[in-house]
């Protein structure tokens, strides 16, 4: 009788182990599936109206096409920065208020039925609709525009941060800009140098000088901007240099074909 009891307990424990293993494996698969689904949702194009669109990609969003009725907002400007998943299809980070044309501040974004609901902290929420990317009819500032780089760059005094972009043929204009992001970071203190085919160089002795095809060394905190008309195809080396201080800048490279 004791042997039967022991055998029964062993079998019961074995069945319980199989059940738990199967259940845990099933939960893991479900969890992974959910994560894969949500991960792909912070992506795509949404219409703000009046010809304006924003494109979501990873933890960022930028204006990709634009109408002509909003002063001071351009293709390549940030719509959202640093969005982090905080729940089912819900993110938190820096988002623009006033229907997408105000300042960047903390808030949440949630995609519901192909609509993006934006709720800035302390400001009125708004909703924008999923759209189809349009680069030909959204106004002159958005026509045939393409963003090659849009990223935060940080460095210390003396740092040389190098980035490379490859230009195809047929580009009418390339704009390289470093700027501050309102409400997020303010230290656009680096000088900007660009050279085609090789890295720019800088020297501090006997005086501040550089080897570059284009440069922008505006006073601290002003946008550094380089406009190149009809640039030839090739690899362009972009350098942000901390001349006299640490810096935190947003580097945006956009082209118009």
Secondary structure in CASP SS format (residue, H / E / C, confidence):
PFRMAT SS
TARGET T0000
AUTHOR 0000-0000-0000
METHOD secondary structure of the structure
MODEL  1
X C 1.00
X H 1.00
X H 1.00
X H 1.00
X H 1.00
X H 1.00
X H 1.00
X H 1.00
X H 1.00
X H 1.00
X H 1.00
X H 1.00
X H 1.00
X H 1.00
X H 1.00
X H 1.00
X H 1.00
X H 1.00
X H 1.00
X H 1.00
X H 1.00
X H 1.00
X H 1.00
X H 1.00
X H 1.00
X H 1.00
X H 1.00
X H 1.00
X H 1.00
X H 1.00
X H 1.00
X H 1.00
X H 1.00
X H 1.00
X H 1.00
X H 1.00
X H 1.00
X H 1.00
X H 1.00
X C 1.00
X C 1.00
X C 1.00
X E 1.00
X E 1.00
X E 1.00
X E 1.00
X E 1.00
X E 1.00
X E 1.00
X C 1.00
X C 1.00
X E 1.00
X E 1.00
X E 1.00
X E 1.00
X E 1.00
X E 1.00
X C 1.00
X C 1.00
X E 1.00
X E 1.00
X E 1.00
X E 1.00
X E 1.00
X E 1.00
X C 1.00
X C 1.00
X C 1.00
X C 1.00
X C 1.00
X C 1.00
X C 1.00
X C 1.00
X C 1.00
X C 1.00
X C 1.00
X C 1.00
X E 1.00
X E 1.00
X E 1.00
X E 1.00
X E 1.00
X E 1.00
X E 1.00
X E 1.00
X E 1.00
X E 1.00
X C 1.00
X C 1.00
X E 1.00
X E 1.00
X E 1.00
X E 1.00
X E 1.00
X E 1.00
X E 1.00
X C 1.00
X H 1.00
X H 1.00
X H 1.00
X C 1.00
X C 1.00
X C 1.00
X E 1.00
X E 1.00
X E 1.00
X E 1.00
X E 1.00
X E 1.00
X E 1.00
X E 1.00
X E 1.00
X C 1.00
X C 1.00
X E 1.00
X E 1.00
X E 1.00
X E 1.00
X E 1.00
X E 1.00
X C 1.00
X C 1.00
X C 1.00
X C 1.00
X C 1.00
X E 1.00
X E 1.00
X E 1.00
X E 1.00
X E 1.00
X C 1.00
X C 1.00
X C 1.00
X C 1.00
X C 1.00
X C 1.00
X C 1.00
X C 1.00
X C 1.00
X C 1.00
X C 1.00
X C 1.00
X C 1.00
X C 1.00
X E 1.00
X E 1.00
X E 1.00
X E 1.00
X E 1.00
X E 1.00
X E 1.00
X E 1.00
X E 1.00
X E 1.00
X E 1.00
X C 1.00
X C 1.00
X C 1.00
X C 1.00
X E 1.00
X E 1.00
X E 1.00
X E 1.00
X E 1.00
X E 1.00
X E 1.00
X E 1.00
X C 1.00
X C 1.00
X C 1.00
X C 1.00
X C 1.00
X E 1.00
X E 1.00
X E 1.00
X E 1.00
X E 1.00
X E 1.00
X E 1.00
X C 1.00
X E 1.00
X C 1.00
X C 1.00
X C 1.00
X E 1.00
X C 1.00
X C 1.00
X C 1.00
X C 1.00
X C 1.00
X E 1.00
X E 1.00
X E 1.00
X E 1.00
X E 1.00
X E 1.00
X C 1.00
X C 1.00
X C 1.00
X C 1.00
X E 1.00
X E 1.00
X E 1.00
X C 1.00
X C 1.00
X C 1.00
X C 1.00
X C 1.00
X E 1.00
X E 1.00
X E 1.00
X C 1.00
X C 1.00
X E 1.00
X E 1.00
X E 1.00
X C 1.00
X C 1.00
X C 1.00
X C 1.00
X C 1.00
X C 1.00
X C 1.00
X E 1.00
X E 1.00
X E 1.00
X E 1.00
X E 1.00
X E 1.00
X C 1.00
X C 1.00
X C 1.00
X C 1.00
X E 1.00
X E 1.00
X E 1.00
X E 1.00
X E 1.00
X E 1.00
X E 1.00
X E 1.00
X C 1.00
X C 1.00
X C 1.00
X C 1.00
X C 1.00
X E 1.00
X E 1.00
X E 1.00
X E 1.00
X E 1.00
X E 1.00
X E 1.00
X E 1.00
X E 1.00
X E 1.00
X C 1.00
END
